[in-house]
Amino acid sequence: MSLSGLPFRKMNGLGNDFVVVDLRKSKARMTASTARAIADRKSGIGCDQVITIEERGAPFMGVWNADGSEVGACGNAARCVGAILMDESGEQAVGFGTLSGEIAAERAGSGRIAVDMGAPKFHWREIPLSEEIQDTRFVDIKLGPIDKPVLWGPSAVNMGNPHCVFFVEDAAAQALDKFGPMIENHPMFPERANVSVAEVRGRHFIRLRVWERGAGITKACGTAACAAVVAANRRRLTDRKATVELDGGLLAIEWRDDDHVIMTGPYELEFEGRLPAGL
């Protein structure tokens, strides 16, 4: 069944933008080709990810990257979907499913949503990696000459999506547009990876830039911000609670003692419309 004419919301979390399509009252389903068409910034509506709200016994958030690949989670989109569901219900908290598991969201002040992103995964099979690595705080990946690499030894962690985090002295100076796609598709990551460069500026502050698998450089990535704080803490670079500055703004991340990671930040509704014919 075609998605043509269905209503959508254009939303963003710190500039990481989405087309949110509610499929709960429709028999239509998102496909890779339709997601690519919607996300195309020249011929479609344009976005980093296409998000679906579905009914699977309970509300469910589907996440489709701009290249049409379906992924497990999206932290910035979770704030947007959480806001929609809370507006509908009038409640201050809501839960919904994703491919990576259940997510809980609650209001955290004017225009801000806190999302429980669940527990990080560190085992090489859970990230996943293509070979056994006992300590995923340091993965044997190098960029540049073997005897003098430019970047090396990133951390790997799964926060609903696989993440590769390089710790650097200056995040702005890194050619993320050049090496991002190389690391995304590195043989070590059989499901590809989100690639970040993290500049630790203090025990409670990280400057982060992100290359998202299937989307490229984005202004913000919620799961990457969570992964950066978790990875930094595991390497004893930060405490378990830190502010992460992305290109689009700030996220507050806390890795709680119960092992769950809480992400708090803003969301925005840009405009509403209907999907064009031909989808």
C-alpha positions, 0 to 999 in steps of 0.5 A: 500500500502506498504512503502517498498522502499520509501526514508527516511531521518534520522534526529535529533534535539539535538539528539532527532532522527527521520526517516522522510518519505515523502508520498506526492507522494505516496498513502501509509500511515503510520500505528502503526505497520509500525511505530513500525517496523521502530523505532525499534533500533534492527530490524528497522532503529531506532528512537524516532519518525517516521515523515511523510510529507503528502499533505493535501491541504498543507504540513502536518507533522505526528508524530508517537512515537516509540510505534506506537502511533500517537501524535499531535506535536513534536517541534524538528521534526518541525525544521527538517520538516521546513528545508526540506520544506524551502530547497525545496521552497528556502523560508526563512519561511514555514507553515505546519499542524499537528494534534495539529494545524498549525506550522510556521518555519523560518531560524534563522541562520546557521543550526538553525530553529525557530518554532512558537509552538502556544499558550499553553493550561491550562484548565484541559479539554484541557490538558486533565486531568481526573478531574476538576482542577482550577489551573493547575500550581499545580496538586495533584500528589505525588511520595513516602510516602504520609506524605513525598513525594519525588516529588509532585505538578507538573504543567500541560500544553498542548503544542501540547502534554500533559505535566507534569512538576516537579520542582526539585533542581537537575534534574540529581538526579531524577530517571526519568527512574523509575517514568517516565512511572508511571506518563505517565500512571497516571489516571490523564492523560487520553491521557498519558503525557510527564513527565519532571523534571525541575531544574531552575538555574536562571530567564533565564535558566532551566536544563530539562530532559524528559520522552516522552510518547511512547518513553521513555527518549529522549535526547531532547523534544521541546514541553517539553522545551516550556512547562517547560518555560511556567510552570516556568513563571506561577509559577514566577520562570523564565521570559518569555524568557529562555534557556533550557538545555536538555541532547542533548543541548540547546534550546531558548524558548520565550513565547511572549506577543501574547501568542505564544511560539517560540522555536529556535534550531538546526537540523541535517541530519544524512543520507538518505536511502530507507525503507527495504522490508516487511514494 
